[in-house]
Amino acid sequence: MAYFETSSIGLIIALLNVATFLLLVYIFLEQVADKKSALLNALDRIFTPILKPLRRSLPEWRVDTAALILAVILQMIVFVMKRWYR
């Protein structure tokens, strides 16, 4: 766990974890928030360009599967980075 203290790898892992958290908030707000929500609109502007290619290739369901897949991919990257830089 020393990579969190001394290297840039820790910073990258932290940023990926924050991005995953914001993505999960985005998924939640898409389901429950009003479409006029300022936070939802801000997160939508951030994540829509990233999610658009995934959304084209995946079927539409009630939950945004592209966002869920992206969250899993981000956490897989974090997992690999933690294993690689022990």
C-alpha positions as CSV (number, residue, x, y, z in Angstrom):
1,M,0.0,0.0,0.0
2,A,3.0,2.3,0.0
3,Y,2.2,3.3,-3.6
4,F,-0.5,5.6,-2.3
5,E,2.1,7.7,-0.4
6,T,5.0,8.0,-2.7
7,S,4.2,7.5,-6.4
8,S,2.0,8.9,-9.1
9,I,0.4,5.4,-9.4
10,G,-1.4,6.2,-6.1
11,L,-2.7,9.4,-7.6
12,I,-3.9,7.6,-10.7
13,I,-5.7,4.9,-8.7
14,A,-7.3,7.6,-6.5
15,L,-8.5,9.5,-9.6
16,L,-9.9,6.2,-11.1
17,N,-11.8,5.5,-7.9
18,V,-13.2,9.0,-7.8
19,A,-14.3,8.6,-11.5
20,T,-16.0,5.3,-10.6
21,F,-17.8,6.9,-7.7
22,L,-19.0,9.8,-9.8
23,L,-20.1,7.3,-12.5
24,L,-22.2,5.4,-9.9
25,V,-23.7,8.7,-8.7
26,Y,-24.5,9.5,-12.3
27,I,-26.2,6.1,-12.7
28,F,-28.2,6.7,-9.6
29,L,-29.3,10.2,-10.5
30,E,-30.4,9.0,-14.0
31,Q,-32.9,6.8,-12.3
32,V,-34.2,9.0,-9.5
33,A,-33.4,12.7,-10.2
34,D,-35.3,15.2,-12.2
35,K,-33.8,15.8,-15.6
36,K,-33.3,19.5,-14.7
37,S,-30.9,18.6,-11.9
38,A,-27.7,20.6,-12.0
39,L,-25.6,17.8,-10.8
40,L,-27.1,15.3,-13.3
41,N,-26.5,17.8,-16.1
42,A,-22.9,18.3,-15.1
43,L,-22.2,14.6,-14.8
44,D,-24.0,14.0,-18.1
45,R,-21.7,16.5,-19.8
46,I,-18.7,14.7,-18.4
47,F,-19.7,11.1,-19.1
48,T,-21.8,11.3,-22.3
49,P,-18.8,11.6,-24.7
50,I,-17.1,8.6,-23.0
51,L,-20.3,6.5,-22.9
52,K,-21.6,7.3,-26.4
53,P,-19.5,4.6,-28.2
54,L,-20.5,2.0,-25.6
55,R,-24.2,3.0,-25.8
56,R,-24.3,2.5,-29.5
57,S,-23.1,-1.1,-29.2
58,L,-25.2,-2.2,-26.3
59,P,-29.0,-2.7,-26.1
60,E,-31.1,-0.1,-24.2
61,W,-32.3,-1.3,-20.8
62,R,-33.9,0.5,-17.9
63,V,-30.4,0.9,-16.3
64,D,-27.6,2.4,-18.3
65,T,-25.5,-0.7,-19.0
66,A,-22.8,1.3,-20.7
67,A,-22.1,3.2,-17.5
68,L,-22.1,0.0,-15.4
69,I,-19.6,-1.6,-17.8
70,L,-17.4,1.5,-17.7
71,A,-17.5,1.4,-13.9
72,V,-16.4,-2.2,-13.9
73,I,-13.6,-1.5,-16.5
74,L,-12.3,1.4,-14.3
75,Q,-12.2,-0.9,-11.3
76,M,-10.5,-3.6,-13.2
77,I,-7.8,-1.1,-14.2
78,V,-7.4,-0.2,-10.5
79,F,-7.1,-3.8,-9.6
80,V,-4.5,-4.5,-12.2
81,M,-2.5,-1.4,-11.2
82,K,-2.6,-2.4,-7.5
83,R,-1.3,-5.9,-8.4
84,W,1.3,-4.6,-10.8
85,Y,2.8,-2.0,-8.5
86,R,3.1,-3.9,-5.2
